[in-house]
Amino acid sequence: MNEFLLVFRRDYKTKEIQPSPEKLQEHLAHWQIFFTSIKDKVVKPIQRFDPLGKVITGGNSIADGPYAEVSQSIGGLVIINAADYNEAVAIAQTCPVLELGGTVEIRQAV
């Protein structure tokens, strides 16, 4: 088995595309189902992150939040065990973040 990082991103800032409270509750239930379905693959406990954060650039310039031109923010990540990229992709394709226009970035540990 190999370790893969799955990074979940979506636009948390654009007010017009945020789910209604009812849709959000339904969406969160899908996350519970997703994490239950991969519990045997999870290497490290699931991590959630706030969409704000800080960005440090050369010269030690500090800015609040992700880059302004980037609409998607990291909402969380998980490290899983998978045989290869094909298996990691199959798992990522079931991720609820995709329901709301988000993305899953996959990286293999080297």
C-alpha positions as CSV (number, residue, x, y, z in Angstrom):
1,M,0.0,0.0,0.0
2,N,1.0,3.6,-0.7
3,E,0.0,6.8,1.2
4,F,-1.9,9.4,-0.7
5,L,-2.9,12.9,0.4
6,L,-6.4,14.0,-0.6
7,V,-6.9,17.8,-0.4
8,F,-10.5,19.0,-0.5
9,R,-11.1,22.4,-2.0
10,R,-14.1,24.5,-2.9
11,D,-15.3,28.1,-3.0
12,Y,-16.3,29.0,0.5
13,K,-16.4,32.8,-0.2
14,T,-18.8,33.4,-3.0
15,K,-22.1,34.0,-1.2
16,E,-24.3,33.3,-4.2
17,I,-23.1,29.7,-4.6
18,Q,-23.2,28.6,-0.9
19,P,-25.7,25.8,-0.1
20,S,-28.9,26.6,1.8
21,P,-29.0,25.4,5.4
22,E,-31.1,22.4,4.4
23,K,-28.7,21.5,1.5
24,L,-25.7,21.9,3.8
25,Q,-27.2,19.4,6.3
26,E,-27.8,17.0,3.4
27,H,-24.2,17.6,2.2
28,L,-22.7,17.0,5.7
29,A,-24.6,13.7,5.9
30,H,-22.9,12.7,2.6
31,W,-19.5,13.5,4.2
32,Q,-20.3,11.2,7.1
33,I,-21.1,8.4,4.6
34,F,-17.9,9.1,2.7
35,F,-15.7,9.0,5.7
36,T,-17.4,5.9,7.0
37,S,-16.8,4.2,3.6
38,I,-13.0,5.0,3.7
39,K,-12.4,4.4,7.4
40,D,-10.2,1.4,6.7
41,K,-8.1,3.4,4.3
42,V,-7.4,6.4,6.6
43,V,-3.8,6.7,7.8
44,K,-4.2,9.8,10.0
45,P,-7.4,11.2,11.5
46,I,-9.3,13.5,9.2
47,Q,-8.4,17.1,9.3
48,R,-10.6,20.1,8.6
49,F,-9.2,23.6,8.1
50,D,-10.8,27.1,8.2
51,P,-11.0,28.8,4.8
52,L,-9.0,31.9,6.0
53,G,-5.4,31.2,7.0
54,K,-2.3,33.3,6.2
55,V,-0.1,33.5,3.1
56,I,3.6,34.3,3.5
57,T,5.5,35.6,0.5
58,G,9.1,36.4,-0.1
59,G,10.4,39.3,2.0
60,N,8.2,37.9,4.8
61,S,5.1,39.7,3.6
62,I,2.0,38.4,5.4
63,A,-1.5,38.4,4.0
64,D,-4.8,37.2,5.4
65,G,-6.5,34.3,3.7
66,P,-5.7,32.5,0.5
67,Y,-4.7,34.4,-2.6
68,A,-7.4,36.8,-3.7
69,E,-7.5,35.5,-7.2
70,V,-8.1,32.0,-6.0
71,S,-11.7,31.3,-5.4
72,Q,-11.2,27.8,-3.9
73,S,-9.9,27.3,-0.4
74,I,-8.7,24.2,1.3
75,G,-11.5,22.8,3.5
76,G,-9.8,19.7,4.7
77,L,-7.5,16.9,3.9
78,V,-7.0,13.2,4.7
79,I,-4.2,10.7,4.2
80,I,-5.3,7.3,2.9
81,N,-3.7,4.0,2.0
82,A,-4.3,2.9,-1.6
83,A,-2.6,0.5,-3.9
84,D,-2.0,3.1,-6.6
85,Y,-3.2,6.3,-8.2
86,N,-6.1,4.4,-9.8
87,E,-7.5,3.3,-6.4
88,A,-6.9,6.8,-4.9
89,V,-8.7,8.4,-7.8
90,A,-11.7,6.0,-7.4
91,I,-11.9,7.0,-3.8
92,A,-11.6,10.7,-4.6
93,Q,-14.4,10.4,-7.2
94,T,-16.9,9.6,-4.4
95,C,-16.0,12.6,-2.3
96,P,-18.9,14.9,-1.5
97,V,-16.9,18.1,-2.1
98,L,-17.5,17.4,-5.8
99,E,-21.3,17.9,-5.3
100,L,-20.7,21.6,-4.6
101,G,-18.3,22.3,-7.4
102,G,-15.2,21.5,-5.3
103,T,-12.1,19.6,-6.2
104,V,-10.0,16.8,-4.7
105,E,-6.2,17.0,-5.3
106,I,-4.4,13.7,-5.0
107,R,-0.7,13.5,-4.1
108,Q,1.3,10.3,-3.5
109,A,3.8,10.2,-0.7
110,V,7.3,9.6,-2.0
